[in-house]
């Protein structure tokens, strides 16, 4: 057989594969449904899935980080204590600890299941972003400029 006919044959198979893929994508998109999260009173500022993807953590300008079941949108619980907008959060690999950064000049460490605050780290500047380090012995925090203070980054030791 001629090499050109093999190329045409391969091209037909490739086109057929693309069409099959497109049909599957359309089918899976039609199975998807939006999940409505009802609970925050002000705009959202940050979203974070846990490692398994079954929990979704949200931060908002209403001062109350919230955790939801990601498949249904059902609210699991809230974390009360901040008095300013919560800008960022991170969740530990095992989904037992949550850390949040807020405009109230605090970073707070929470127990995910109980909602209890483990520790409050206080600053003299609004806290914009926070994330756990690999191994979760530390967290890094970015701080906004405020009252003559420059933006900065701080590393917190949070090992248990």
C-alpha positions in Angstrom: 0.0 0.0 0.0 1.1 3.5 -0.7 2.4 5.7 2.2 0.0 8.5 1.3 -3.0 6.2 1.8 -1.7 5.3 5.3 -1.4 9.0 6.1 -5.0 9.6 4.9 -6.2 6.6 6.9 -4.4 8.0 10.0 -5.9 11.4 9.5 -9.4 10.0 9.2 -8.9 8.1 12.5 -7.5 11.3 14.1 -10.5 13.3 13.0 -12.9 10.5 14.2 -11.1 10.5 17.6 -11.5 14.3 17.8 -15.2 14.1 17.1 -15.7 11.3 19.7 -13.8 13.4 22.2 -16.0 16.5 21.4 -19.2 14.4 21.8 -17.9 13.1 25.2 -17.0 16.6 26.4 -20.4 17.9 25.4 -22.1 15.0 27.1 -20.1 15.5 30.3 -20.8 19.2 30.3 -24.5 18.6 30.0 -24.3 16.3 33.1 -22.7 19.1 35.0 -24.9 21.3 37.1 -24.0 24.6 38.8 -23.8 24.5 42.6 -25.2 27.5 44.4 -23.5 28.5 47.7 -26.0 30.3 49.8 -24.6 31.8 53.0 -22.2 34.7 52.6 -23.7 38.2 53.0 -20.9 40.0 51.1 -18.8 39.3 48.0 -16.4 36.3 48.0 -12.7 37.0 48.0 -11.1 33.6 47.8 -11.9 29.9 47.1 -9.9 26.8 48.1 -10.6 23.1 47.7 -9.1 20.6 50.1 -6.7 17.9 48.7 -9.5 15.4 48.2 -11.8 17.9 46.5 -14.8 17.1 48.7 -14.7 20.3 50.7 -14.6 23.9 49.4 -13.5 26.7 51.7 -14.6 30.3 50.9 -13.5 33.6 52.2 -15.5 36.8 51.9 -15.9 40.4 52.9 -18.5 39.3 55.5 -15.7 38.3 58.0 -16.8 34.6 58.1 -14.8 31.9 56.4 -17.1 29.0 55.4 -16.7 25.3 54.5 -19.1 23.6 52.0 -19.5 20.1 50.6 -18.3 20.6 47.0 -20.7 18.2 45.4 -23.9 19.6 46.8 -23.1 23.1 47.9 -24.4 22.4 51.4 -22.8 24.5 54.1 -20.8 22.4 56.6 -19.8 25.2 59.0 -18.4 28.6 59.6 -15.3 30.0 61.4 -16.3 33.0 63.6 -13.7 35.4 65.0 -12.5 37.8 62.3 -13.7 41.4 62.4 -12.5 42.4 58.9 -12.7 41.0 55.4 -11.1 37.6 55.0 -8.8 37.7 52.0 -7.2 34.3 51.8 -7.1 30.8 53.3 -5.3 27.4 53.1 -6.2 24.0 54.3 -3.8 21.3 55.6 -3.2 18.2 53.5 -5.2 16.1 56.0 -8.0 18.7 56.1 -7.8 19.1 59.9 -6.5 22.7 60.0 -7.5 25.9 58.2 -5.5 29.1 58.2 -7.0 32.5 57.3 -5.7 36.0 56.5 -7.8 39.0 57.2 -7.9 42.8 56.8 -8.4 42.9 60.6 -4.6 42.5 60.9 -4.8 38.8 62.0 -4.0 35.4 60.8 -5.9 32.7 62.5 -5.4 28.9 62.7 -8.6 26.9 63.0 -9.7 23.3 63.7 -11.6 22.4 60.5 -14.0 20.0 62.1 -15.0 21.9 65.3 -14.5 25.4 64.0 -12.5 26.3 67.1 -9.7 28.8 66.8 -6.4 27.3 67.7 -4.3 30.4 67.5 -4.4 34.1 66.5 -1.3 35.8 65.1 -1.6 39.6 65.3 0.0 42.1 63.0 0.1 45.9 62.6 -0.9 45.6 58.9 -3.7 44.0 57.0 -3.0 40.4 56.1 -3.6 39.7 52.5 -2.5 36.1 51.7 -1.6 33.0 53.6 -0.4 29.5 52.7 1.0 26.5 54.5 4.5 25.3 53.6 5.3 21.9 52.4 5.1 19.7 55.5 2.9 22.4 57.2 5.4 23.3 59.9 5.3 26.9 58.7 2.9 29.3 57.0 3.8 32.3 54.9 1.8 35.6 55.1 1.8 38.6 52.9 1.1 41.9 54.6 -0.4 45.0 52.9 1.3 48.4 53.2 -0.4 50.4 56.0 0.2 53.6 57.9 3.7 54.1 56.5 4.6 50.4 56.8 5.8 48.8 53.5 4.4 45.5 52.2 6.1 42.6 53.7 6.2 38.8 54.0 6.3 37.0 57.3 7.0 33.3 58.0 5.1 31.8 61.0 6.1 28.6 62.8 2.9 26.7 63.3 4.1 23.1 64.0 2.0 21.3 66.6 
